[in-house]
Amino acid sequence: MSQCTDWLNLLPRHGREPLGGARLAPGEKLIARFALRPEWA
């Protein structure tokens, strides 16, 4: 999951930036990339 849970209902209160999420039209694609960097203390 790349967005905050329940982001559609929280969007009016908090805006898109802190919540993530995307709305796609039929046939549109969303490509995302991420990296995991483990850090040990």
C-alpha positions as CSV (number, residue, x, y, z in Angstrom):
1,M,0.0,0.0,0.0
2,S,1.4,3.4,-1.0
3,Q,-1.0,5.6,0.8
4,C,-2.5,6.3,4.2
5,T,-5.4,4.0,5.1
6,D,-8.7,5.7,4.4
7,W,-6.9,8.4,2.4
8,L,-10.0,9.3,0.3
9,N,-12.0,10.3,3.4
10,L,-9.1,12.1,5.0
11,L,-8.1,14.1,1.8
12,P,-10.4,17.1,2.4
13,R,-9.0,17.6,5.9
14,H,-5.3,17.0,5.3
15,G,-4.6,17.4,1.6
16,R,-2.8,15.0,-0.7
17,E,0.8,15.5,0.2
18,P,0.9,13.9,3.7
19,L,-1.5,11.1,2.7
20,G,-0.3,9.9,-0.7
21,G,-2.7,8.0,-2.9
22,A,-3.7,8.5,-6.5
23,R,-6.9,8.3,-8.5
24,L,-6.6,6.6,-11.9
25,A,-8.9,6.8,-14.9
26,P,-9.9,3.5,-16.6
27,G,-6.8,2.3,-18.5
28,E,-4.3,4.5,-16.7
29,K,-1.3,3.0,-15.0
30,L,0.7,4.1,-12.0
31,I,4.3,3.1,-11.7
32,A,6.2,3.5,-8.4
33,R,9.7,2.8,-7.2
34,F,11.0,2.5,-3.7
35,A,14.1,1.3,-1.9
36,L,14.5,-0.3,1.5
37,R,17.6,0.6,3.4
38,P,18.0,-1.3,6.7
39,E,19.7,0.7,9.5
40,W,21.0,-0.9,12.6
41,A,21.6,1.2,15.7
